[in-house]
Amino acid sequence: EVQKLNQQLEEKNGEIEQMINQPPYEKEREILRLQKTLAEREKAQATSDVLCRSLTDETHQLQRKLASTAEMCQHLAKCLEEKQRKEKGNSDDQIPTERSNQVFLQLLYNETSLQALICNLQEENRMLKQKVAHV
């Protein structure tokens, strides 16, 4: 095992000697290659940063839209409740009550859709965070 390690050490020393003895243009070529690799990595990192910021901005925008939509739904639900209370006082007119029931059912459906949208957005946000962490 010692011989094996000595042999590996000699190989590494040989590589070092080779690099030291390389002509200057070879060293410059290696330096340029390394600089190019570094520039590519920096560019990829910058692109990744821009994409992350863009996704973050989009997430915040969608959250604001969702909040405003939920607020609008709550407002409409309150209006519907008030309208139903008023219509209960006027039991002679059944058509508006049926219409308000339809509106209420539609609002209920919209709220369910919003909850599904929230779940989807949260899942997408989680996945994007995982991708960002991976990057």
N, C-alpha and C positions, 0 to 999 in steps of 0.2 A: 504494500500500500504506500509505503514511503517512496519507493521507486516511482510509482505511478504519480504521486504528488510532485516529486522532483521533475518528472518528465513534463507534467502540465506547467510547472513553474518555468522550465526551460522554454517551452512553447510560447508562453506569455512574454518572457524576456525577449525571445526572438521577434515577436510581433512588435514589441516596444522598440527594439533596435531597428527594425524595418521602418517604422514610422519616423524615427529620429533620422535615419539615413535617407529618407525619401527626398527627392529633389524639391526645392521650394515650390515649384508649380503644382506638385502633387498635394503638398500641404495646403496651398491656397485653394486648390480644387475641393479638397475636403472641407475647408472652412466655408467656402461658398455653398457647398451642398448642405452643410449644417445650418447655415444662415437661411437658406431657402426653405428647409424643413421647418425652422423656427417661424419664419414668416407665414408659412402655410398654416401652422398650428395657431398662430395669433389671429390670422384671418378667420379660421374656423371658430375660434373662441369668440371673436367679435360678432360673427354671424349668429352664433348660439345666444349670445347676450341680447342681441337685437330681437331675435325670435322670442326669447323668454319675456322680454319687456312687452313685446307686442301681445303675447298670450295673456300676460298679466293685465294689460290694459283692456283687452277684450273681455276677460273674466269680470273685471270690475264693471265694465259697461253692461254686461249681461246681468250682473247682480243688481245694478241700479234699475235696469228695465224691469226685472222681475219684481223688485220691491215696489216700483210705481204701479205695475200691473196688479199686484196683490192689494195695494192700497185702493186702486180703482174698484176692484172686485168687492172689497169691504164696503166702500161707499155705495156701490150699486145694491149690495145686499141690504144695507140700512135703508136706502130709498125704497126698495121693494117691501121691506117690513112695514115701513110707514104707510105705503100705498095699500098694503093688505089690511092694515088696521083700519084705515079709512074706508076701505071697501066692505069690511065686516059690518061697519055701521050702516052701510047701504046694501042690505041683503037682497033688495029687490033686483039689483043688477048683477046677474051671475056671469055674464060674458067677461067683464073686466077681471073677475076673480080667476076665471079659467086662464085668461091671458097672463095674469100675474103669476099663476102657478107654472105656466110654461116658461116665463122669464126666470122664475126661481130655479126651475130644473136646469135651464140653460146655464145659469150662474153656478149651480152646483157642479155641472159638467165642466165648466171652465175652471173652477177651483181644483177639481180633480186633475184636469189637464195641466194646470199650473204646478200642482204637487209633483206630477210625473216629470214635468220639465225641470223642476228644481232637482229632483233625484238624478235626472240625466246630466244636468250641468255639474252637480257635485261629483258624479262619477267621472265625467270628462275632466274636471278640474284635478281630481285625484290622479288620473292617468297622466295628465300633462305634468303634474308635479313629479311623478315618477320618471317621466322622460327627461325632465330638466335635471333631476338628480343623477340620472344615468349619464347624461351629456356632461 
